[in-house]
Amino acid sequence: MLNRKTAVLAILALLLFACYPQKTWADGLTNKVALGWPLETQTFYIQASVTMAAFMTTQSQKKQSVCIDDWYFESDDIRKARNDHILDVMRKYPDHHPSAIILAILDKQCGLLEKPQK
């Protein structure tokens, strides 16, 4: 159970963060920057982004979610080939955000950005 001192400190911390919002870490992130990361970091970023897109589409676009799983996660060899393709496209568009490239590729492959049918 919270005591009064803990509650007051929590409220003060909340007010501090509300009054002084932190600058986002993604500000200025471009493919040029991301391609400078170690390969393990690049592939982790791609896999995390694709995983999140697949998870989000399970909520309203089941067909796209299955497509993403089949397209990206079928096997380790397939996933490596998909990462290589995504990195190649990122090299073509160095001034774009990596997430924009990943979403564009997923949209092309699976129709990710289609409006869900009701």
Backbone as CSV, one residue per row, in Angstrom:
resi,resn,N_x,N_y,N_z,CA_x,CA_y,CA_z,C_x,C_y,C_z
1,MET,0.836,-1.181,0.000,0.000,0.000,0.000,0.881,1.245,0.000
2,LEU,0.479,2.214,-0.793,1.245,3.439,-0.888,1.114,4.281,0.368
3,ASN,2.232,4.799,0.810,2.129,5.754,1.898,2.091,7.162,1.321
4,ARG,1.849,8.126,2.145,1.661,9.503,1.686,2.909,10.047,0.993
5,LYS,4.096,9.773,1.536,5.342,10.280,0.960,5.556,9.711,-0.450
6,THR,5.305,8.433,-0.637,5.462,7.793,-1.945,4.489,8.388,-2.952
7,ALA,3.254,8.616,-2.518,2.243,9.185,-3.404,2.630,10.600,-3.828
8,VAL,3.119,11.410,-2.894,3.527,12.780,-3.203,4.707,12.769,-4.166
9,LEU,5.683,11.896,-3.927,6.843,11.812,-4.823,6.428,11.359,-6.219
10,ALA,5.494,10.432,-6.303,5.021,9.965,-7.608,4.331,11.087,-8.370
11,ILE,3.528,11.876,-7.679,2.841,13.008,-8.314,3.849,14.053,-8.766
12,LEU,4.852,14.349,-7.941,5.880,15.315,-8.322,6.675,14.829,-9.537
13,ALA,7.003,13.544,-9.571,7.724,12.995,-10.721,6.876,13.097,-11.983
14,LEU,5.600,12.783,-11.876,4.697,12.882,-13.019,4.617,14.317,-13.524
15,LEU,4.494,15.265,-12.625,4.447,16.673,-13.016,5.756,17.121,-13.662
16,LEU,6.870,16.649,-13.131,8.170,16.999,-13.698,8.283,16.503,-15.137
17,PHE,7.908,15.249,-15.365,7.975,14.707,-16.716,6.957,15.365,-17.647
18,ALA,5.821,15.768,-17.118,4.810,16.433,-17.941,5.270,17.841,-18.342
19,CYS,5.970,18.513,-17.441,6.426,19.874,-17.727,7.690,19.910,-18.571
20,TYR,8.500,18.886,-18.487,9.765,18.827,-19.218,9.846,17.535,-20.021
21,PRO,9.084,17.452,-21.107,9.093,16.221,-21.892,10.468,15.957,-22.484
22,GLN,10.826,14.694,-22.537,12.124,14.301,-23.069,12.080,14.242,-24.590
23,LYS,13.185,14.613,-25.208,13.303,14.533,-26.656,13.334,13.052,-27.044
24,THR,12.631,12.723,-28.085,12.582,11.332,-28.514,13.940,10.872,-29.033
25,TRP,14.266,9.629,-28.758,15.529,9.070,-29.227,15.497,8.843,-30.735
26,ALA,14.326,8.715,-31.310,14.213,8.431,-32.739,14.343,9.687,-33.598
27,ASP,14.374,10.844,-32.977,14.478,12.078,-33.730,15.756,12.065,-34.567
28,GLY,15.609,12.251,-35.864,16.768,12.262,-36.741,17.229,10.893,-37.203
29,LEU,16.522,9.846,-36.810,16.910,8.503,-37.237,16.597,8.339,-38.718
30,THR,17.615,8.009,-39.476,17.463,7.756,-40.906,18.114,6.412,-41.220
31,ASN,17.873,5.940,-42.434,18.515,4.701,-42.853,20.033,4.849,-42.852
32,LYS,20.511,6.022,-43.198,21.960,6.253,-43.191,22.529,6.002,-41.795
33,VAL,21.833,6.480,-40.782,22.269,6.265,-39.398,22.163,4.782,-39.044
34,ALA,21.024,4.180,-39.342,20.789,2.781,-38.978,21.764,1.839,-39.674
35,LEU,22.126,2.159,-40.902,23.072,1.308,-41.636,24.488,1.405,-41.069
36,GLY,24.727,2.380,-40.215,26.006,2.491,-39.525,26.093,1.644,-38.271
37,TRP,24.954,1.110,-37.842,24.939,0.236,-36.665,25.588,-1.103,-37.004
38,PRO,26.028,-1.858,-35.993,26.497,-3.225,-36.252,25.371,-4.059,-36.884
39,LEU,25.737,-5.018,-37.715,24.749,-5.832,-38.421,23.767,-6.488,-37.453
40,GLU,24.243,-6.937,-36.299,23.350,-7.572,-35.321,22.270,-6.601,-34.850
41,THR,22.633,-5.347,-34.681,21.673,-4.322,-34.254,20.676,-4.026,-35.370
42,GLN,21.162,-3.957,-36.596,20.276,-3.729,-37.735,19.238,-4.845,-37.849
43,THR,19.704,-6.082,-37.781,18.772,-7.205,-37.935,17.813,-7.296,-36.747
44,PHE,18.293,-6.938,-35.557,17.395,-6.921,-34.403,16.301,-5.874,-34.597
45,TYR,16.674,-4.695,-35.070,15.701,-3.622,-35.305,14.651,-4.074,-36.318
46,ILE,15.112,-4.692,-37.407,14.185,-5.163,-38.436,13.251,-6.221,-37.865
47,GLN,13.815,-7.211,-37.187,12.979,-8.285,-36.652,11.991,-7.766,-35.617
48,ALA,12.429,-6.853,-34.761,11.515,-6.278,-33.767,10.391,-5.501,-34.451
49,SER,10.723,-4.762,-35.503,9.705,-3.991,-36.224,8.700,-4.899,-36.921
50,VAL,9.197,-5.943,-37.567,8.297,-6.875,-38.255,7.442,-7.628,-37.233
51,THR,8.037,-8.018,-36.124,7.282,-8.697,-35.065,6.159,-7.817,-34.551
52,MET,6.452,-6.542,-34.320,5.427,-5.616,-33.822,4.317,-5.429,-34.850
53,ALA,4.690,-5.312,-36.124,3.666,-5.176,-37.167,2.790,-6.419,-37.215
54,ALA,3.400,-7.595,-37.115,2.628,-8.840,-37.126,1.695,-8.899,-35.920
55,PHE,2.203,-8.504,-34.758,1.374,-8.517,-33.546,0.215,-7.535,-33.661
56,MET,0.491,-6.338,-34.141,-0.568,-5.326,-34.243,-1.662,-5.762,-35.210
57,THR,-1.288,-6.400,-36.296,-2.299,-6.807,-37.272,-3.136,-7.983,-36.787
58,THR,-2.674,-8.717,-35.782,-3.504,-9.808,-35.255,-4.792,-9.271,-34.656
59,GLN,-4.799,-8.001,-34.271,-5.963,-7.421,-33.613,-7.086,-7.069,-34.583
60,SER,-6.737,-6.750,-35.839,-7.799,-6.311,-36.745,-7.642,-6.803,-38.177
61,GLN,-6.469,-7.299,-38.523,-6.203,-7.697,-39.905,-5.525,-9.072,-39.911
62,LYS,-6.281,-10.072,-39.545,-5.737,-11.425,-39.382,-5.021,-11.907,-40.650
63,LYS,-5.591,-11.625,-41.814,-4.998,-12.064,-43.074,-3.589,-11.493,-43.243
64,GLN,-3.405,-10.215,-42.928,-2.101,-9.592,-43.044,-1.128,-10.166,-42.016
65,SER,-1.613,-10.455,-40.833,-0.764,-11.027,-39.798,-0.203,-12.382,-40.232
66,VAL,-1.057,-13.227,-40.780,-0.622,-14.533,-41.278,0.369,-14.349,-42.422
67,CYS,0.101,-13.392,-43.294,0.995,-13.108,-44.419,2.381,-12.691,-43.921
68,ILE,2.427,-11.810,-42.942,3.714,-11.370,-42.387,4.468,-12.550,-41.797
69,ASP,3.763,-13.360,-41.009,4.402,-14.542,-40.426,4.964,-15.458,-41.503
70,ASP,4.161,-15.718,-42.528,4.610,-16.604,-43.604,5.757,-15.987,-44.399
71,TRP,5.680,-14.695,-44.663,6.676,-14.029,-45.490,8.014,-13.883,-44.773
72,TYR,7.998,-13.560,-43.480,9.240,-13.236,-42.777,9.767,-14.357,-41.887
73,PHE,8.876,-15.044,-41.196,9.309,-15.971,-40.155,9.304,-17.442,-40.567
74,GLU,9.150,-17.742,-41.851,9.030,-19.126,-42.308,10.229,-19.986,-41.895
75,SER,11.433,-19.446,-42.023,12.639,-20.180,-41.627,13.767,-19.180,-41.398
76,ASP,14.860,-19.653,-40.820,16.006,-18.768,-40.603,16.582,-18.265,-41.921
77,ASP,16.640,-19.143,-42.933,17.155,-18.735,-44.240,16.268,-17.682,-44.893
78,ILE,14.955,-17.877,-44.788,14.011,-16.890,-45.342,14.162,-15.562,-44.606
79,ARG,14.235,-15.611,-43.281,14.366,-14.381,-42.499,15.654,-13.644,-42.878
80,LYS,16.767,-14.352,-43.066,18.011,-13.712,-43.482,17.852,-13.064,-44.854
81,ALA,17.196,-13.765,-45.785,16.971,-13.196,-47.121,16.094,-11.949,-47.043
82,ARG,15.059,-11.982,-46.191,14.180,-10.805,-46.033,14.960,-9.638,-45.432
83,ASN,15.806,-9.924,-44.425,16.628,-8.862,-43.832,17.540,-8.246,-44.882
84,ASP,18.168,-9.095,-45.701,19.047,-8.589,-46.754,18.279,-7.690,-47.730
85,HIS,17.076,-8.112,-48.091,16.245,-7.303,-48.996,15.899,-5.956,-48.361
86,ILE,15.485,-5.982,-47.109,15.129,-4.741,-46.410,16.350,-3.821,-46.329
87,LEU,17.505,-4.362,-46.005,18.721,-3.551,-45.926,19.097,-2.968,-47.293
88,ASP,18.888,-3.741,-48.355,19.147,-3.222,-49.707,18.247,-2.026,-50.014
89,VAL,16.986,-2.129,-49.660,16.055,-1.021,-49.903,16.429,0.179,-49.026
90,MET,16.840,-0.075,-47.797,17.270,1.017,-46.920,18.456,1.765,-47.528
91,ARG,19.361,1.042,-48.183,20.517,1.684,-48.824,20.084,2.597,-49.964
92,LYS,18.988,2.255,-50.635,18.487,3.074,-51.746,17.854,4.376,-51.270
93,TYR,17.392,4.387,-50.027,16.695,5.555,-49.478,17.342,5.980,-48.152
94,PRO,18.560,6.501,-48.188,19.296,6.796,-46.957,18.677,7.878,-46.075
95,ASP,17.855,8.750,-46.654,17.286,9.843,-45.866,15.928,9.521,-45.249
96,HIS,15.404,8.338,-45.503,14.117,7.929,-44.939,14.314,7.223,-43.599
97,HIS,13.243,7.134,-42.828,13.266,6.420,-41.547,13.202,4.922,-41.818
98,PRO,13.970,4.107,-41.087,13.942,2.659,-41.313,12.547,2.048,-41.189
99,SER,11.753,2.537,-40.270,10.404,1.993,-40.101,9.540,2.242,-41.331
100,ALA,9.759,3.368,-42.004,8.994,3.655,-43.219,9.306,2.625,-44.296
101,ILE,10.564,2.242,-44.399,10.961,1.242,-45.390,10.351,-0.112,-45.045
102,ILE,10.452,-0.488,-43.790,9.916,-1.789,-43.356,8.414,-1.848,-43.601
103,LEU,7.698,-0.798,-43.226,6.245,-0.787,-43.431,5.886,-0.784,-44.915
104,ALA,6.644,-0.067,-45.729,6.374,-0.052,-47.175,6.559,-1.442,-47.776
105,ILE,7.601,-2.141,-47.354,7.834,-3.500,-47.863,6.735,-4.436,-47.394
106,LEU,6.352,-4.335,-46.126,5.264,-5.184,-45.626,3.953,-4.870,-46.343
107,ASP,3.726,-3.606,-46.619,2.522,-3.221,-47.348,2.530,-3.830,-48.750
108,LYS,3.678,-3.781,-49.411,3.776,-4.346,-50.755,3.560,-5.863,-50.729
109,GLN,4.081,-6.521,-49.719,3.990,-7.983,-49.640,2.632,-8.467,-49.143
110,CYS,2.059,-7.747,-48.182,0.888,-8.274,-47.475,-0.304,-7.334,-47.417
111,GLY,-0.193,-6.156,-47.991,-1.309,-5.225,-47.903,-1.519,-4.731,-46.487
112,LEU,-0.444,-4.569,-45.755,-0.508,-4.220,-44.340,-1.311,-2.954,-44.070
113,LEU,-1.198,-1.980,-44.945,-1.810,-0.695,-44.663,-3.234,-0.556,-45.199
114,GLU,-3.803,-1.653,-45.647,-5.194,-1.591,-46.099,-6.099,-1.355,-44.896
115,LYS,-7.162,-0.615,-45.152,-8.141,-0.368,-44.101,-8.847,-1.684,-43.778
116,PRO,-8.912,-2.044,-42.489,-9.562,-3.302,-42.131,-11.038,-3.300,-42.504
117,GLN,-11.523,-4.433,-42.964,-12.937,-4.583,-43.298,-13.755,-4.812,-42.035
118,LYS,-14.931,-4.201,-41.991,-15.802,-4.371,-40.810,-16.803,-5.463,-41.055
